[in-house]
Amino acid sequence: MKAIGYFREPVPGSKGESLAAQNKAFLEFCEKHGYDVAVTFVEMVDSNGLRNGFRQLVDYLRRPDRGFVMVVARSLDGMGTDREE
């Protein structure tokens, strides 16, 4: 099975995990559970103050050719601000 990693850039001054630490944990999870890495998405603030990683993840999941995948994130709190999606 394939796994998708979703990482969020920590807010400056917060105690959130670095992107490198999140990626390492994701890769270790995949190795431990026998998942192949399909793709990763990073939620970072762009020059307009917007975060597009979650939108890219949702768009990817809606593609018919993606096959069956598992989304791996540290917690549901880190998935984004739009719980409806």
Steps between C-alpha positions, in 0.01 A plus 500: 500500500612856438513774763476876463686722744352832606720742694433849632763765540506592870395851590806706594549491876278192545607164637391320182724240341727611218423387146809278513379330820151448354649350183727270700207376710297439182778301335553295816125431519495383137801276548362348822159426347608405147354797312648647183525880489270631227545875547535760772331837543639785705279771645705820491393863503546652153579863417128587524467346845307201365561133572446280195631159609164376627325608178764313297449190715123507450541552124737202486256279690223588254703375203363172366845360413654529849411146609442410864707706739530583868550858615747527788499814718621557854147591617163607362564845646777540244288418199388855429226742582221362277364189672216471243743368240 
